[in-house]
């Protein structure tokens, strides 16, 4: 794989949160087999998909939210080519039909606690007619579509791998030196794609400012760091609230895309950084976000937007300040030694404040790193270098926080 292929698979447009969009996409493909309006729907998901769809807003829906609305709306959508932008197809008749499924309690949700990776299984029924779709591994990796008992499509890859996961694995295999070399030599076409996506994310962030009281940002009038982190907060808030703005996602998350892109575009203006240097920093941020996501998992017990994208941003800031591989390793250690363990309790408007914290942490981690300061190997879970620290963070998230994740899910289920 090369960087162009990586970018094609990881820098992906999405409308609304990727988890409800993925559920809606699966429901759309299942309902397509019916050829008539669905009468009832069953949905089985892994615990973390459930967690991330629990309270998040849905674009073009009048601020409907939650997992039942996501699957109900998806079962009435038509444009499968839209993928994770399928919510663009919502109209008033679809909302009315979806409301009937929700109000009449025709939607059954089950959680498969044995699933540790992304898993969505939607079945749609009308009379004796039924359609089913299964998505596994990543948000658009369809592994099964069936009409009744007839299999219409099956992904024969036993490990439910897909190009997006392959791109993430490729990024994780790269040394820091290799990442730096790739970032410095991206093509003109790739630069254009990166830039256009980043501008898209800045647009929702600027829109999000309108959703906050002015008093919230008063400090930012005199503090550039607060202004940048506040802008990221506004963008994530707007997205989680369900505002009708598409974003570019990285490593399966639009919020990660906002965290990576918005601060770097702001620094371009504040620090008068050459455009090509910013584009290279964006590429580097993406690659490190993918690397960290591969260690944590597509959906994790810890906040990926803070831990993965925060680390990607810190590495990119180091690059803008003239740092190299050693300083990037310091920055990763500083982030791992600081915000590891920030929990993921689902996608929701509260994520905005977590990403604000992550951006603040990224700037401080990078500032220390370029001055030769990194949390040493002797401290806690920090490794001998950045790569070892990321592996340690992954072990904490995948193994150490299993019971934490279960308790989070229990609390959320009791509130539904």
C-alpha angles and dihedrals in degrees: 000000000000132000094266091056090044091053093049091056103037105033095067132160117242135176113213125345112337096230099059088039089055091049091048091049091052091047090049092053092046094048091048087072092060101059088204140065114294118245098192140002135206122198129189119187141167116260095258096051087052090049094050094048097044100097110358122126124246120223120238090015102099088259098304110163144190141051098290092055091046094056094038093053092043091055089061100043120104113191107085091171088070092071110178089002091062093118086075086080096063116121135164096271090051091050091050093049091046091050090057091057091048097044095044089049093238092146121088119194123197129180119215101209091187091067112095097174131056109296131171123173116178126182121185123195137197114172106309091336120099143174130194137193130184125196120188140175099007134024099268102026101121111196101172140020120175139175108210105312093336116102109224097177135006130180104223095200104111094203090053087232121165140179093271093055090045089053090051092048090049091053091048091053092059122099118229089252090053092049090052091050093049093047092052093052105044116143126253090249092052091047090055092050092048093047095048092049093048091050089052090056092047089054094059090045092055090046090050092061088073090062095061131071113254090238090067090066100038092109090055091066089076101023120064094194091055089047092054096044090045091054090052089048090052093051094050091045091053091049095047090046088058101250113173098250124116120222137192111251126207124201090000098308134097090196089058088052091053093048092051100042110035099058093047093052089050092050090051088066100035098045095032091235117179110256093239091055091053091050089052090049090051090052090050092049090052094050094049091046089054092046092052093044089054089056095045099038130248089279116022147184087243128061105271093191089060102034102035103030091034089057091046090052093047091053091049093051089052088053092050089053093053099260124146138203095304093052092045089054089052090051092052091050090050092052095044090049091051117038104019107128099036097144129233109227094171137286111301142124090282088071086077092071092046091055090048088057091047093053091049089050093048093055093049093045091051094045091054092043096054087052091055098259122131131156103263129244091251092065119095116285096349113125132217089268141359095278092052090048091053090051090051091049089051091053091051092050099042100037112010097050099045094109091044090056091049091052092049090052092048092054092048094047091052090057097051 
